[in-house]
Amino acid sequence: MGRTLGAMALPTLAVTVSWVRLEDPRRLGEVLAVVALALAPALLPRGQRALATVAAAVAAAWIAFGAQPWELLPFRDEKVLAPVGDTIRLGIGDFYGVILPFDPVRHIEMHALLLVAVFGFVCATALAVAARRAVAAAAITVAGAGWPATLVGGREVAIGAFALAAALSIPLVLRSRSGPSLVVGAATAALVVSGAAWASSVTEVARDAALDWEAWDFSGVPARALGVKYVWDSNYDGIRFPPTETTVLTVKGPDRAQYWRASTLDRFVDDHWFEDLFWLGQVNANPDSLPLDRLTPAKAKRRENWLEQRIEVKALVDDHLAAAGTPVAVDARLLGTVFVLSGGVLRARDLLDEGRRYRVWSYAPSPAPAALAASKPRYPTLVHRYLEIGSRVFPAFGLPGRETVVRSMLRDPAYSNFAAYERLYDAARRVVGSAGSPYAAVLALESWYRQRGGFRYDEQPPRATDDPPLVAFVTRTRAGYCQHFAGAMALMLRFLGIPARVAVGFTSGDYEDGEWVVTDHDAHAWVEVWFAGQGWVPFDPTPGRGTFAGAYSFASDSEEAVAALGRGELGGRSSGTGRDIADSADIPRDGTFGDRKGPSLFGIVLALGMLWTVAVGLGKAAVRRARYLTRDPRRAAAATRWELESFLRDQGIRVSRSATLEDLRRALGEEVGLDGRAFAAAAGRGRFGPPDDSPRSAEAARRELRALLKRVRFELSVWDRFRGFVSLRSLRSGREG
């Protein structure tokens, strides 16, 4: 039982810690209870384990789902089993639609599934250990600890290597027969974990700006976006949810989550963002194409790129027409006159009332990450209004000498209100580092706000006193809601010379019976960035607020972007781009994108393999050396016999656990072709001969052994020598002669 408990300790810890990271640890007692239930069957005799496992599973289900054990009997009561099935279904969906870590009190379905996962993996590992199935137990450990690492951002490499160390500890503990062997196992595990810490640190630069793991949707379950109520003009004083959600829109047509944009805040003045739209035309009746501003890309005019939406107003009292992306055509027969404004904003002449319906066709870009990375910062004159702060237009990204120009603008006495924003610009410079393209800079900022920067979502954030609200948010409080995040990111992008604006409207809502149901809690603000040839592309810096959907940003919802980042396609320096940033020596180079590239996955695996090799080889050498640290010549002679036996075992030569010196001599001659009679005679005299002759004989045995092993290694191939160096076969005997 002791060995079984020892082998289960580290795997149990790895699996439990990896899963508990997904939630706030408010109900840790339930997790510990489930872990205890999972371990219990493995500690019983073999014949009792099956029944004990069933009993433990029933008890764990009772803890996880709140159902009494007798209610879980098959076909007893569908009113009990159906809710359990619903809990499982909703829990799985929420793992890919809720920003992690989640609140277990608010997300009981997810908490229930977490308990089930912990019980299942720990119990399966423990039973495999008890059955002495080391390989199976190791595989279950890696799967159980590695799966949740794909769901939450953080130190994924460290968690993965911790799982590897836990898996490696199982055969070491089960097969070790002596204290020194366990020392080797402990040293190996420690070195692997240390290697994980190194690997996670050197890849953090590349990983952080890559996108958020929690936004990858492997489940096929539509994201359930629960957001925050938003007032169209910027407000940083705090917001409050109404206690009950109210459906404001339903949208049919798209089968993929979209932003439903109502308006854009294009002008930043007096520390706030405001609408600054101009009239382009109007539509009065029949479905008609809309007049588009000249920043709309040519591909938006092709009908094959249009996305149709059929929208019904439920409880939205507003004259803005919500739509995905940039509207390009609208059916206004049930609306009357619709005014077309700049930036793709539509407004009706009259307020929309309940039951009003309209159809709209939109251009919603979904370019490949490589296309955005290749987009050059060549901005036409019309884009300059989206580089404006106050009444001054900042130079475009990558222009030679822009750093000097920006500093002079920020320090110009004629614009004293700019002085407070220099800290915001400094923060932007530090985050993006030597970003090689506008896209790289945008991803770096988005990742910083959502994950790396220590920001938190707060509907009642601390109020700014001495500083402008967004400056205080970025440099001091780091607490706010979507208007803070979107407003600050858009402002920083304009400082960097990247055209950006704040978009306001709604996130996708819930997908129910073929339509998106959007509530007042889905109101939101995000950032739109203009790219040549692509138009306005959405990005979302707001981190999760517990119940908010994860798949809500172009960047965070793009597996292709993740792959492109991993291939290094998005972070390189482009010609004439970002040079001023890279050359500024007084700015720390801690940005996500730049010339520094983390190692590839292959490099990480190779590094961990090297650590494993060194740990095993040095560990065995330390144990071998420790056996000679004795004043007893008989024990020293026994150490030579053990060293030869270990060497033969590591080379794959079968040696009986009860092998004598004569057996070892014969195996040496038959398998290797060397005469070991001199060694066997010296070791025998040192181990069993007269006491006075033991010191000389033990020393002679050691000299003979060194000569033998030197000759053997000379005859072996490099592969055979390496295989023996890392082999663990010698640790299974534990004999000392």
N, C-alpha and C positions, 0 to 999 in steps of 0.2 A: 504493500500500500504506500509506503514511504517513497519508493522509486516512482510509482505512478503519479503521486502528488507532485513530486519534483519535476517530472517531465511535463505535467500539465500547467505548471505555474506560469511560466513565461508566455506560452500560447494563449492561455486564458486572459492574461493581462493585455496582450496585444490586441486580441479580438474585442475585448470589452472597451478598452480605451478608444480604439478606432471608431466603434459605433457610437459611443457616448459623446464623441466630438460633434456629432450631428445635431445635438440638442443642448439647450441650457440645462445644466445639471440640477434641476429643481426636484426631480423625483429619482434621485440616485438610489434611495432605499429599495425601490422596486427592481432596479437593475441588479443590485447585489443579491436580492432574493432569487431572482431568476438564474443568476450565475450559480448560486449554491444548489438550486434544483438541478441545473444542468450537470454539475460535477458529481452529484450524489450517486447515480447509477453506476458509474465507472469504479466506484470504491467497493462495490459489493461483489460477491463471488459470481463467476461466469453465469451460472444457471439462473441467477436472480436478476440479471441486468435488464432483460427484455421487459419483464413486468414492471420493474422500477422505472424504466424509461417512459413507459406509457403513463404511469402515475405522475411522474415529474412533468410530462408534457401537459397533462390535464391541469395540474396545478399552475403551470406557467401560463396556460391559456386563460385560466381564471383571473390571474393577475393582469394579463395583458388586455383582455377583452371585457372583463367585468362580468363574465358569464359563470354561473355556478357549474361545477363539474358535471352534475347529472343532466344539465341542460344541453351538454355537448354530445349526448348520445345520438348516433345516426338516426335520422328520420323521426326524432322525437317531437320536435316543434319547429316548424320552419320560421316562426316568428323570432326564434333565438338564432338559428343558423343563418338566416338571411341577413340580419344585422351584422353578424360576424363577417360574412362575405362582403357586405358593403364596406365595412371598416377596412378590410384588406384592400379592396379595390380603390377606395378613396385615399388610403394611406400610400399606396404605390404611386398614384398620380401626384399626390402632394410632394413626394420626394423630388419630383422634377418640375414642380410649379411653385415652390416656396423657397425663398432665400434661406440658407442654412448658416448657422445653427438655428433651429426652430424652437418655439416655446412649447414645451410638452403639455402645458395646461390648455393652451388654445388649440393645439393640434393633437388631440387624443388618438386619432387614427394613426398618425405617424409614430407617436410614442408606442402604441401597441405593436406596430410592425417592427420597431426597433427592438423591443423586448423579445419578440419572436425570433428575430435574426440573431440576437445575442445567445438566446437559449439554444437555437438550432446549431450554430457553429461551435459553441463551447461544448455542447453535449456530444456532437459528432466527433470532435477532436478528442474529448476525454475517452469515449468508447474505443476509438482507434488506438489510443495510447494504452488503455487497459488490455486490449487484445494484442499488444506489441506489434501493431502495424505502423511502424514509424513513418514510412513514406506516405501512407494515406493521411496520417495525422498531420504531417508537415504540409501536404497539399491543401488540406482543409483550412489550416491556419493561415496560409498565404491568401487563400480566397476570402476567408472570413474577415481578415484585417485589411485586405487590399480593396475590396469592393467599396466600402464607404469612403475610402480615400479618393475615389473618382467623383464623389458627390459634393464635396465641400472643399473650398479653397484652403490654402495653408501649406504646411510642409509635407506635401504628398510623398516626396522622395524619402524623407526621414521616416514617415509612417511605413512606407513600403519596405525600407531596409530593416526597420524594427520587426516587421512581420517575418522577414527573411531570417533574422537572428533568432526569433522565437521558433521558427520551423527547424532551424539547424540544431537548436538545443534539444529537440526531442530525441533524435537518435543518439546524441552524445550522452544524455542522461540515461537512456534505456540500456545502452550497450557498454557503458563504462563499468569497470569492476574495481576501480581503485580511486583514491582521492586525487592522485596526480592527473588521472584522466579527466576528472571533473574540472580540475584547474585549467586544463587545456580548453575544455569546452567553454568555460566562463570567459577565458581570455579571447577566444574566437568570437563569441557573441559580443563582447565589449568592443573589439576592433571593428566588427561589422557595423555596430551602431554608430561608432565614431566616424566610420566612413560615410554613413548615411548623413550625419550632420554636415560633413564636408561637402558631400554631393549636393545636399539641399541648399547650402549656402552659395556654392558657385553657380548654381542654376537659377537662383532666385531672381537675378536681373532679367533673364530671358523669360522666366515663367510668369512673373507678376504682370507683365504687360500683355502676355498672352491672355486668353480670356478666362472667364470664371467657370470652374468645373461644374458648379451647381446649376449653370444654365443649360448644360447639355441635356437634351430630352431623349433618353433612350426608351422611354416607356410607351410612347405613342399616345399618351393621355394629354389632351389639350391643357395648357397652362391656365390656372384659375387666378386671374389677376385681381387682387384686392388692393386698392390704392388709397388715395387721399383726396379729399375734396379740394378743389382749386378755384380761386377767383381769378378772372382773366388778367387783371393788372397785378403786378408783383406786390407782394406783401410779406414782410419778414417778421411780423409781430406774433405769429403763432396761429394755429388752426385747431379746430375741434370737429370730430366726427359727430354727425347725428347718430342716435342710438340704433336706428333702423335704416337699412339700405333702401333706397328708392330707385327703381329702374327708370333711366332717363332715355335710353335708346335701345332699339334692337336692330341688328345689321345682318342681312342675308347676302350670300354671295361668296365671300372669301372663305377658304377652308384653313387658312393660316392666320395666326394672330397678327394684327396690325395695330398701329397707333391710329386713333380717330382724331385728327387734328382739327381744331376749331379756329385757331388764329395763331399769329406769330407776334412775338415781342421783338421788334427790330431795333429799337433805339434805347441806348443806355445814357441816362442823364439824371443828375441829382440823386445818385446812388441807387437808382431803380431802373427796371426795364419797363418799356411802354410799347403799345401798338404805334406804329408809324407807317400806315398803309396809304397807298394812293390808288385812285380809280383807274381801271383798265377798260371797263365796258359793262354791259348788262345783257341778261338773257330774259326774255319775257314769256315764252310759252313752250313751243315744241322742243324736243331733245336737240341740242345744238352744241357744237364745239365751242369752247370758251376762248376768248382772247388770252394769250399767254404772254407773260413777260419774257424779255429776251434772255434771261438766265436759265430758262427751261431748256433742257437739252433736246436736240433734234429727235432722238428716239422716242420722246414723249408724244410725238405727233403720230406715231404708227399705232394703229388700232390693236395689233397683236400684243402690244405692251400695256394695254389698258386693263384695269381691274374694275369690274362692275360691283357696285354695292346697292342694295335696296334697303333703305333706312326708314324706320318708323319712329316718330317722336312719341315718347311715353309721358315724360314729366319734365322736359327740359324747356325752361322759359328763357329763350334766347333767340336772337336773330342770326347767329352764326350757324352755318351748315357744316356739321362735322363730316369729315371724309378722310380716307386713307391717302397718304402721300400728297401729290399735287393734283388737284382736280383738273381734268382736261375737257370734260363734257358733262352736262347736267340736263335732266328732264324737269323743267320748271312748271309743268302744266298745273300741278296742284299747289304751287307755291306763289304764283304771280311773278312779280319782277324779282330777279336775283342779280345783285351787284357783284361784279368780279373785281377783286382788289389784288394788289401786288402780292407776290409770294405764294399765290395759290389759295387765297382766303376768299370764301364766299359768304355773302350776307344777304338775307331776305329783306324785302321792304318792310314786312310786318313780323312781329314775334311769332315764332312757331308754337302752335298749341298742340294739345294732346291729340294723337291720332293722325297728325299730318305725316304724309309719306312723300319721299322723293327718291329718285334714282340718280346716281352720280358715277361717273367713270374716272378713274385716277391713274396716274403714273406713279407707281411705288417702286423705286429702284431697289434692286438687290444685286449689285455688282460683286464680282469676285474680289476677294481681298487683294490679290495681285494687281487688279486693275486700279484699285484705289491707291495702292502703294506707288504705282507708276504715274499717277496723276501729278503733273507738275504744278507748282504754285505760280501759274501764269494767269493773272486775274484781270478780266476786262474792267473798264471804268465803272460799269454798273455794279460791280461787286464791292466797290470801295465803301458804299454805305454800310456794308456789313463788316468793315474794318474800323468803323468809326466809334470812338468813345468820347462822350461829351460832344464837342464840335471839332475834334481833330481826328484825321484818318491816319492810322498807324501803318508803317511800311510793311509790304508783303513778306511772308516767310521766305527766308533764304536770300534776300537781297543783300548785296555786299554793303557792309558798313551800317546795317540796320541797328546793331546794338548801340552804337554811338547816337544815332538819331533818336531811338526810343528813350535813352537815358536823358537826353537833352529835353525831350518833350515832357517827361515825368518831372523834371526839375525846373521847368520854366516858371518863373515867378508869376507870369501872366495867367497861369493855370494852376493856382495854388492848391485847388482841390485834387489835383492829380498826385500830389506828394504822398498821400496816404496809401495810394494804390501801387507804389513802387514795391512794397513788400509782397503784393499779390503777383507782380511780374517776376520778382525773385523766386517765389515759390514755383511758378510755372517753369522757369528756366531750370531749376533743380530737378523737377520731375521729369521733364522731357530729355534732359541731358543733351547729347549730340544726335538727336533724332534726325534721320536721314530724309524724311518726307513729312508732309503735313499729316498723312494718315498715321504714321508712326507716333507723331506727337499727340494726336487725338486719342489713340489707343492708350498711350501712356497716362494721359490725364484721366481718362475714364476708369482705367484700372486702379489708379491711385485713389480716386474718390470712393470707388466701390469696395476696395479691398485692402489696399496697402497703406493708406494714409491715416488710419485710425479714426475715421469719421463714423458717426452714428446717426441714425434717423431719430429725430425728436420733433414731435408736433408742437411742443412748448419749449423751444430752445432758450438759452440765456440771451437776454437782450443786449445789443451793443450799446455802449455808452460813449467812449471817446473815439472809436473807430467807425467808419462806414460799416453797414451790416455785413456785406460780403467779405470785407477785409477781416473783420472780427471772426467770422465763420471759418475762414481758411486758416488764419494764423493763430487763433486763440481757442475758440470754443469747440470747433469741429463737430458741432451738433446742429442739425437743422432738418428741414423737410425738402421736398422736391424743388421748390422754388430757390432755396439756397444752393443746392447742388447744381441745378441747371444754370442758374444765373451766374454763379462763380465760374463754372467751366467755360461758358460762352464768353465771359469777360476775359478770362485768361487766354483763350484762343485768339481773341482779337488783339490782345497785347502781343501775342506771338506772330501776328500777321496772317492768321488763318480765318477766313470769313465764316462767321457763326452767328446763330440767333437762337432765341428761346422759343420753342414751340409749346403750345398749350392745347389741351383737349382731354382725351381719355385714352387709357390703355385698353387692351382688347376686350376685357370683360370675360364672362363665362360662355363657353360654347355649349348650347343646350338645344337639342332637337333641330340641328341644322342652322342655327343662327347664334350670333353673338349677343348676349344680354349684358348691357352696360349700365352700371349704377352710378350714383353720385359719388360713391367711394372709389370709383375708378378714375376720377378726375386727376390729372397729372401734368407735370411740366418736364420737358426733356430738351435736348440740344440737337439742332440740325446744323450740319456742316456742308458747305458747298464745295463740290469737286468738279473740275472741268470735265465735260463729257458725261457726267453722271447726274448732276443736279444736287438737290438737297438730300442728304443721307442722315438718318437719325442715329444718335448715340445717347446712352442714358447713364449718367454718373450716380444716380441715387441708389444707395445700397439697400439691401432688403430691410423691410420693416416687419419681419415676422410672417405676415400673411400676404406679402406682395409677390407676384409671379416672377420667376427667374428669367423666362425667355422673353425679354422685352426690349432688347437692344440689338441693333444690327451686329455689333461687335460680339456681344456675349452669346448671341444665338447662331453663330456661324462656325460650324465645325471646320469649314474650309479655311476660315481665318486661323483657327488653331493649327491646322496642318501647315498652312503657309508660314506662320510664325516659326513653327518647328523646323521648317526647311531654311529659315533665315532669309526669306524673301521680303520681309517687311521692315526689317530693322537696319539695313545697310545704309551707308551714306551715299546719297546721290550727288551727282556733279553740281556744284554750286549751291547746294542746299544745306543749311544748318552749319555753315562754316563758322559764322560769327559765334554761334553758341559753343561750338567745340573749342574755339580758340580763346574763350574767356577763362583765364586761369583762376579768377576769384570765385567761380561758381563750382561747387562740388559736382563731380561726375557720378551722381547716384541715380540718373534717369534710367528708365527701363530700356530705352532703345539707344543704340549707339554702336561704337566700334567694338565694345566688349560683347562677346557672344559666349553663352554658357555651353558646356559640352553637350553632345547629343546623347540620346538614350543609350546608344551603343557605348559611348564613352563612360557613362555612369555604370553600366553593367560591367564593363571591362575593369573599371576602378574597383568596384566591389569584389570582382573575382580576384584581382590582385591582392586586395586586403585579406580575402579568405585564404589565399595561398600562403601569404606571409604569416598569417596568424597560426595556421596549422603547422607549417614547417618550424617556425620559431617556438611554438608551444611544445612540440614534440622534442625539439632540441633542449628546451629548458627542463622538461621532465627527465630526459636522458642524463643531462648534466647533474640534476639534483640527486640521482641515484648513486652517483660516484662521490657525493659529499658525505662521506662517512669515514670514521676511524677504524671501523671493523673490516679487516681485509676479506673476510668471508662474504660480507655483503657487497664489497666491491667486486669480488669474483662473480657473485650472483648477478650483478649489474651488467657484466660483460655478456653472460649467457642471455639475459633479457634483451640486450641491445641486438644481438645476433638474431634472436627469435623475432623481434620486432621488424628488423630489416627484411627478413625472409617473408614475413607476413605481408608487409607493405608492397613487396614485389609480386604478390599473388601466389606465393609458394605455400602449399598447405602444410601446416605444422600443427601437430596435436598439442592440445593444452597440457598434456602430461609428458611432452617430449623431454627426453634426457639429453645430456651433452652428446652422447653417441648418436642419438637420433638427429640432432642438429648437424653433426659432422657428416652423417650420411646424406642428409638432405642437401647440404652444401656441395657435396661431391656429385650427387646425381643431377641436381637441377642447375648448378652453376659451373660444375667441372673444376672445382678447386679443392685442394687437400687441406682439410681443417684439423688434422690430427694433432699438430703442435698446439693449436689453440685449445682443443678439447682437453688435452692432457694438462696444460697449465691451469685452465679454469677448474678442472676437477681437483687438482692439488690445492688450489687456493680455496675452494669451497669445502672440500672434505678431507684434506691432508692434515699433517701435523701442524699445530698452531704456530710453531717457530718458522715453518716454511711458507705459511699463508701469505704474508706481505709480499715476498719475492714472487710467488706464483701468481698472485692477483695482478701484480704489475706486468708480469710476463704475458698473462692472458690478455691484458688490455693492449699491449704492443702487438701481439699476434692478431688480435681482432682488427686493429687499425690497418695493419698490412693487408689482411684479407679483404676488408671493405674497400680499401683503395683499389685493389686489383679488380674487384667486382664492378665498381663504378666505372672503371676505365673500359670494361668490356660492354657495359650497358649503353643503349641508345639514349639520346637526350630525352625522348618521350618517356622511356622506362624510368629514367632517373626522376623526371618531373612527377610521374604518377606515384612513385614511391614517396616523394617529398610531401605530397598532399594527401596520401592515403590515410584512412582512419582505422585500417584493419588492425594495426598494432595496438590500438587502444582497447580492443575488445577482450584481450587476454588478461591484462593486469597482473600477470605472474611475476614473481620476483625470484624465481629459482628455488 
